[in-house]
């Protein structure tokens, strides 16, 4: 059995990485402004898969067996942003971020 592609923040090999709570927001240029579409894995055991083929970005909510439940298709040329929000399982999944700034004057190395 082939491994699934990397989707919605998952590794492709472990199903538990992708689950209920996964969410994808797509911002699309409509010609008169922008419109935001939200696709979310709504039930336990469902995940989101994002694929890009021939200028079309497809976001699908699929079951454990791989059956698509809902699908959103967007033209890649009209897509402004595609933001993935993976589900969190608990405190272990939080990421600690630290920022380090370095201020230097002109001529200083």
N, CA and C atoms as an extended XYZ file, in Angstrom:
327
Properties=species:S:1:pos:R:3:atomname:S:1:resname:S:1:resid:I:1 pbc="F F F"
N         0.844       -1.175        0.000 N   UNK     1
C         0.000        0.000        0.000 CA  UNK     1
C         0.890        1.240        0.000 C   UNK     1
N         0.654        2.178       -0.866 N   UNK     2
C         1.460        3.390       -0.966 CA  UNK     2
C         1.068        4.375        0.120 C   UNK     2
N         2.039        5.149        0.579 N   UNK     3
C         1.769        6.165        1.598 CA  UNK     3
C         1.011        7.315        0.972 C   UNK     3
N         0.155        7.920        1.755 N   UNK     4
C        -0.609        9.062        1.264 CA  UNK     4
C         0.290       10.281        1.191 C   UNK     4
N        -0.024       11.231        0.300 N   UNK     5
C         0.794       12.436        0.204 CA  UNK     5
C         0.634       13.292        1.455 C   UNK     5
N         1.563       14.217        1.656 N   UNK     6
C         1.527       15.112        2.797 CA  UNK     6
C         0.345       16.067        2.650 C   UNK     6
N        -0.616       15.965        3.548 N   UNK     7
C        -1.818       16.782        3.450 CA  UNK     7
C        -2.173       17.351        4.803 C   UNK     7
N        -2.651       18.565        4.797 N   UNK     8
C        -3.207       19.228        5.971 CA  UNK     8
C        -2.332       19.071        7.204 C   UNK     8
N        -1.056       19.199        7.043 N   UNK     9
C        -0.161       19.158        8.179 CA  UNK     9
C         0.209       17.766        8.638 C   UNK     9
N        -0.262       16.747        7.965 N   UNK    10
C         0.044       15.380        8.375 CA  UNK    10
C         1.283       14.861        7.703 C   UNK    10
N         1.792       13.758        8.207 N   UNK    11
C         3.014       13.190        7.657 CA  UNK    11
C         2.744       12.261        6.495 C   UNK    11
N         1.494       11.861        6.299 N   UNK    12
C         1.165       10.955        5.214 CA  UNK    12
C         1.184        9.513        5.654 C   UNK    12
N         1.998        9.170        6.643 N   UNK    13
C         2.101        7.790        7.086 CA  UNK    13
C         1.185        7.494        8.266 C   UNK    13
N         0.961        8.454        9.132 N   UNK    14
C         0.174        8.225       10.331 CA  UNK    14
C        -1.163        8.934       10.217 C   UNK    14
N        -2.243        8.178       10.240 N   UNK    15
C        -3.578        8.743       10.060 CA  UNK    15
C        -3.964        9.642       11.208 C   UNK    15
N        -3.516        9.372       12.421 N   UNK    16
C        -3.941       10.128       13.590 CA  UNK    16
C        -3.487       11.586       13.539 C   UNK    16
N        -2.521       11.927       12.663 N   UNK    17
C        -2.090       13.315       12.543 CA  UNK    17
C        -3.166       14.194       11.908 C   UNK    17
N        -4.029       13.605       11.127 N   UNK    18
C        -5.063       14.368       10.430 CA  UNK    18
C        -6.413       13.910       10.959 C   UNK    18
N        -7.196       14.841       11.499 N   UNK    19
C        -8.434       14.424       12.129 CA  UNK    19
C        -9.406       15.563       12.239 C   UNK    19
N       -10.529       15.270       12.919 N   UNK    20
C       -11.554       16.275       13.155 CA  UNK    20
C       -10.910       17.525       13.727 C   UNK    20
N       -11.295       18.669       13.220 N   UNK    21
C       -10.725       19.932       13.663 CA  UNK    21
C        -9.773       20.521       12.646 C   UNK    21
N        -9.301       19.705       11.690 N   UNK    22
C        -8.506       20.256       10.592 CA  UNK    22
C        -9.372       21.271        9.864 C   UNK    22
N        -8.745       22.371        9.449 N   UNK    23
C        -9.507       23.403        8.756 CA  UNK    23
C        -8.623       24.033        7.700 C   UNK    23
N        -9.221       24.375        6.562 N   UNK    24
C        -8.515       25.065        5.488 CA  UNK    24
C        -9.343       26.266        5.081 C   UNK    24
N        -8.693       27.426        5.005 N   UNK    25
C        -9.353       28.639        4.524 CA  UNK    25
C        -8.750       29.005        3.176 C   UNK    25
N        -9.605       29.241        2.202 N   UNK    26
C        -9.165       29.633        0.868 CA  UNK    26
C        -9.701       31.032        0.573 C   UNK    26
N        -8.811       31.951        0.217 N   UNK    27
C        -9.200       33.313       -0.149 CA  UNK    27
C        -9.088       33.414       -1.663 C   UNK    27
N       -10.212       33.747       -2.302 N   UNK    28
C       -10.302       33.725       -3.755 CA  UNK    28
C       -10.647       35.123       -4.276 C   UNK    28
N        -9.984       35.521       -5.362 N   UNK    29
C       -10.283       36.781       -6.049 CA  UNK    29
C       -11.517       36.557       -6.915 C   UNK    29
N       -12.580       37.324       -6.655 N   UNK    30
C       -13.827       37.162       -7.410 CA  UNK    30
C       -13.956       38.163       -8.548 C   UNK    30
N       -12.993       39.056       -8.695 N   UNK    31
C       -13.075       40.079       -9.734 CA  UNK    31
C       -13.612       41.381       -9.181 C   UNK    31
N       -14.446       41.325       -8.152 N   UNK    32
C       -14.996       42.522       -7.515 CA  UNK    32
C       -14.582       42.592       -6.052 C   UNK    32
N       -13.635       41.778       -5.678 N   UNK    33
C       -13.171       41.725       -4.289 CA  UNK    33
C       -12.666       40.324       -3.996 C   UNK    33
N       -12.704       39.974       -2.732 N   UNK    34
C       -12.274       38.637       -2.345 CA  UNK    34
C       -13.385       37.935       -1.582 C   UNK    34
N       -13.344       36.620       -1.604 N   UNK    35
C       -14.299       35.813       -0.869 CA  UNK    35
C       -13.521       34.705       -0.163 C   UNK    35
N       -13.861       34.437        1.094 N   UNK    36
C       -13.177       33.422        1.884 CA  UNK    36
C       -14.061       32.199        2.023 C   UNK    36
N       -13.480       31.040        1.738 N   UNK    37
C       -14.185       29.765        1.884 CA  UNK    37
C       -13.495       28.971        2.986 C   UNK    37
N       -14.275       28.367        3.875 N   UNK    38
C       -13.721       27.562        4.962 CA  UNK    38
C       -14.216       26.133        4.795 C   UNK    38
N       -13.275       25.195        4.765 N   UNK    39
C       -13.613       23.771        4.695 CA  UNK    39
C       -13.025       23.136        5.933 C   UNK    39
N       -13.850       22.388        6.668 N   UNK    40
C       -13.421       21.833        7.946 CA  UNK    40
C       -13.795       20.367        8.049 C   UNK    40
N       -12.911       19.583        8.680 N   UNK    41
C       -13.221       18.185        8.966 CA  UNK    41
C       -14.196       18.191       10.139 C   UNK    41
N       -15.454       17.854        9.884 N   UNK    42
C       -16.517       18.074       10.858 CA  UNK    42
C       -16.805       16.902       11.780 C   UNK    42
N       -16.402       15.704       11.424 N   UNK    43
C       -16.700       14.537       12.253 CA  UNK    43
C       -15.424       13.785       12.596 C   UNK    43
N       -15.503       12.996       13.663 N   UNK    44
C       -14.349       12.213       14.088 CA  UNK    44
C       -13.938       11.246       12.986 C   UNK    44
N       -12.642       11.116       12.769 N   UNK    45
C       -12.136       10.190       11.765 CA  UNK    45
C       -12.030       10.771       10.379 C   UNK    45
N       -12.423       12.013       10.198 N   UNK    46
C       -12.307       12.637        8.878 CA  UNK    46
C       -11.090       13.539        8.845 C   UNK    46
N       -10.544       13.713        7.651 N   UNK    47
C        -9.365       14.542        7.465 CA  UNK    47
C        -9.530       15.360        6.190 C   UNK    47
N        -8.634       16.309        5.996 N   UNK    48
C        -8.655       17.133        4.795 CA  UNK    48
C        -7.459       16.784        3.928 C   UNK    48
N        -7.689       16.716        2.639 N   UNK    49
C        -6.620       16.480        1.674 CA  UNK    49
C        -6.615       17.636        0.692 C   UNK    49
N        -5.435       18.193        0.439 N   UNK    50
C        -5.276       19.302       -0.498 CA  UNK    50
C        -4.439       18.798       -1.666 C   UNK    50
N        -4.984       18.920       -2.878 N   UNK    51
C        -4.252       18.500       -4.071 CA  UNK    51
C        -4.275       19.629       -5.104 C   UNK    51
N        -3.212       19.686       -5.904 N   UNK    52
C        -3.122       20.677       -6.971 CA  UNK    52
C        -2.828       19.950       -8.274 C   UNK    52
N        -3.704       20.100       -9.247 N   UNK    53
C        -3.500       19.488      -10.557 CA  UNK    53
C        -4.003       20.415      -11.650 C   UNK    53
N        -3.182       20.614      -12.662 N   UNK    54
C        -3.546       21.378      -13.861 CA  UNK    54
C        -4.233       22.711      -13.564 C   UNK    54
N        -3.684       23.468      -12.626 N   UNK    55
C        -4.218       24.794      -12.339 CA  UNK    55
C        -5.459       24.806      -11.467 C   UNK    55
N        -5.793       23.680      -10.850 N   UNK    56
C        -6.954       23.605       -9.968 CA  UNK    56
C        -6.497       23.092       -8.607 C   UNK    56
N        -6.851       23.823       -7.548 N   UNK    57
C        -6.560       23.405       -6.180 CA  UNK    57
C        -7.842       22.804       -5.622 C   UNK    57
N        -7.737       21.583       -5.127 N   UNK    58
C        -8.908       20.864       -4.620 CA  UNK    58
C        -8.705       20.542       -3.145 C   UNK    58
N        -9.678       20.928       -2.312 N   UNK    59
C        -9.649       20.632       -0.883 CA  UNK    59
C       -10.816       19.691       -0.619 C   UNK    59
N       -10.512       18.480       -0.108 N   UNK    60
C       -11.547       17.472        0.108 CA  UNK    60
C       -11.560       17.008        1.550 C   UNK    60
N       -12.754       16.856        2.089 N   UNK    61
C       -12.925       16.205        3.383 CA  UNK    61
C       -13.196       14.742        3.081 C   UNK    61
N       -12.360       13.859        3.612 N   UNK    62
C       -12.495       12.439        3.310 CA  UNK    62
C       -12.624       11.623        4.593 C   UNK    62
N       -13.251       10.457        4.468 N   UNK    63
C       -13.431        9.549        5.587 CA  UNK    63
C       -12.173        8.704        5.767 C   UNK    63
N       -12.197        7.838        6.775 N   UNK    64
C       -11.041        6.960        7.019 CA  UNK    64
C       -10.751        6.065        5.825 C   UNK    64
N       -11.791        5.661        5.128 N   UNK    65
C       -11.601        4.764        3.982 CA  UNK    65
C       -11.178        5.499        2.718 C   UNK    65
N       -11.159        6.840        2.756 N   UNK    66
C       -10.722        7.616        1.602 CA  UNK    66
C       -11.851        8.110        0.721 C   UNK    66
N       -13.107        7.905        1.148 N   UNK    67
C       -14.259        8.375        0.380 CA  UNK    67
C       -14.451        9.874        0.592 C   UNK    67
N       -14.440       10.674       -0.480 N   UNK    68
C       -14.653       12.117       -0.313 CA  UNK    68
C       -16.089       12.421        0.100 C   UNK    68
N       -16.231       13.313        1.080 N   UNK    69
C       -17.551       13.723        1.559 CA  UNK    69
C       -17.923       15.080        0.971 C   UNK    69
N       -16.982       16.024        1.077 N   UNK    70
C       -17.183       17.356        0.501 CA  UNK    70
C       -15.912       17.776       -0.203 C   UNK    70
N       -16.070       18.529       -1.267 N   UNK    71
C       -14.912       18.972       -2.037 CA  UNK    71
C       -15.102       20.421       -2.461 C   UNK    71
N       -14.039       21.204       -2.333 N   UNK    72
C       -14.023       22.567       -2.844 CA  UNK    72
C       -12.943       22.663       -3.899 C   UNK    72
N       -13.280       23.183       -5.071 N   UNK    73
C       -12.303       23.336       -6.158 CA  UNK    73
C       -12.139       24.817       -6.469 C   UNK    73
N       -10.878       25.221       -6.582 N   UNK    74
C       -10.564       26.620       -6.825 CA  UNK    74
C        -9.541       26.716       -7.949 C   UNK    74
N        -9.718       27.698       -8.847 N   UNK    75
C        -8.732       27.932       -9.893 CA  UNK    75
C        -7.485       28.513       -9.248 C   UNK    75
N        -6.339       27.931       -9.512 N   UNK    76
C        -5.093       28.376       -8.899 CA  UNK    76
C        -4.774       29.832       -9.263 C   UNK    76
N        -5.164       30.257      -10.447 N   UNK    77
C        -4.886       31.634      -10.868 CA  UNK    77
C        -5.724       32.647      -10.096 C   UNK    77
N        -6.837       32.224       -9.507 N   UNK    78
C        -7.716       33.104       -8.732 CA  UNK    78
C        -7.483       32.990       -7.223 C   UNK    78
N        -6.706       32.018       -6.816 N   UNK    79
C        -6.475       31.761       -5.399 CA  UNK    79
C        -5.424       32.732       -4.862 C   UNK    79
N        -5.799       33.514       -3.861 N   UNK    80
C        -4.885       34.475       -3.257 CA  UNK    80
C        -4.120       33.812       -2.122 C   UNK    80
N        -4.835       33.080       -1.260 N   UNK    81
C        -4.187       32.430       -0.118 CA  UNK    81
C        -4.910       31.132        0.211 C   UNK    81
N        -4.120       30.159        0.641 N   UNK    82
C        -4.658       28.888        1.115 CA  UNK    82
C        -3.978       28.611        2.450 C   UNK    82
N        -4.747       28.716        3.530 N   UNK    83
C        -4.189       28.602        4.873 CA  UNK    83
C        -4.707       27.327        5.511 C   UNK    83
N        -3.773       26.477        5.968 N   UNK    84
C        -4.136       25.222        6.611 CA  UNK    84
C        -3.981       25.352        8.116 C   UNK    84
N        -5.003       24.925        8.859 N   UNK    85
C        -4.987       24.921       10.314 CA  UNK    85
C        -5.117       23.472       10.774 C   UNK    85
N        -4.005       22.802       11.086 N   UNK    86
C        -4.096       21.413       11.529 CA  UNK    86
C        -4.701       21.323       12.925 C   UNK    86
N        -5.364       20.205       13.215 N   UNK    87
C        -5.960       19.978       14.525 CA  UNK    87
C        -4.864       19.732       15.549 C   UNK    87
N        -5.118       20.125       16.774 N   UNK    88
C        -4.174       19.895       17.866 CA  UNK    88
C        -4.698       18.771       18.742 C   UNK    88
N        -3.806       17.895       19.161 N   UNK    89
C        -4.208       16.776       19.998 CA  UNK    89
C        -4.062       17.064       21.479 C   UNK    89
N        -3.277       18.014       21.856 N   UNK    90
C        -3.066       18.288       23.265 CA  UNK    90
C        -1.869       19.176       23.471 C   UNK    90
N        -1.394       19.229       24.704 N   UNK    91
C        -0.270       20.103       25.038 CA  UNK    91
C         1.008       19.712       24.314 C   UNK    91
N         1.188       18.427       24.005 N   UNK    92
C         2.413       17.985       23.347 CA  UNK    92
C         2.552       18.565       21.945 C   UNK    92
N         1.451       18.945       21.315 N   UNK    93
C         1.506       19.401       19.937 CA  UNK    93
C         1.774       20.899       19.811 C   UNK    93
N         1.848       21.618       20.935 N   UNK    94
C         2.098       23.043       20.858 CA  UNK    94
C         3.551       23.300       20.457 C   UNK    94
N         3.744       24.375       19.750 N   UNK    95
C         5.070       24.745       19.277 CA  UNK    95
C         5.521       25.982       20.040 C   UNK    95
N         6.722       25.917       20.580 N   UNK    96
C         7.277       27.071       21.264 CA  UNK    96
C         8.084       27.888       20.254 C   UNK    96
N         7.818       29.182       20.226 N   UNK    97
C         8.482       30.066       19.278 CA  UNK    97
C         9.241       31.125       20.062 C   UNK    97
N        10.475       31.347       19.697 N   UNK    98
C        11.250       32.423       20.320 CA  UNK    98
C        11.854       33.266       19.209 C   UNK    98
N        11.930       34.549       19.464 N   UNK    99
C        12.468       35.481       18.475 CA  UNK    99
C        13.719       36.127       19.048 C   UNK    99
N        14.761       36.188       18.245 N   UNK   100
C        16.006       36.812       18.671 CA  UNK   100
C        16.326       37.925       17.688 C   UNK   100
N        16.462       39.127       18.206 N   UNK   101
C        16.764       40.270       17.353 CA  UNK   101
C        18.196       40.731       17.601 C   UNK   101
N        18.827       41.130       16.537 N   UNK   102
C        20.186       41.641       16.640 CA  UNK   102
C        20.217       43.020       16.019 C   UNK   102
N        20.580       44.011       16.824 N   UNK   103
C        20.639       45.381       16.341 CA  UNK   103
C        22.101       45.746       16.145 C   UNK   103
N        22.433       46.215       14.963 N   UNK   104
C        23.806       46.623       14.700 CA  UNK   104
C        23.804       48.000       14.061 C   UNK   104
N        24.905       48.708       14.230 N   UNK   105
C        25.040       50.029       13.626 CA  UNK   105
C        25.762       49.904       12.307 C   UNK   105
N        25.734       50.915       11.515 N   UNK   106
C        26.388       50.902       10.215 CA  UNK   106
C        27.890       50.778       10.406 C   UNK   106
N        28.514       49.889        9.671 N   UNK   107
C        29.953       49.681        9.745 CA  UNK   107
C        30.351       48.641       10.774 C   UNK   107
N        29.421       48.219       11.608 N   UNK   108
C        29.714       47.196       12.609 CA  UNK   108
C        29.496       45.824       12.008 C   UNK   108
N        30.364       44.869       12.270 N   UNK   109
C        30.208       43.529       11.720 CA  UNK   109
C        29.840       42.563       12.779 C   UNK   109
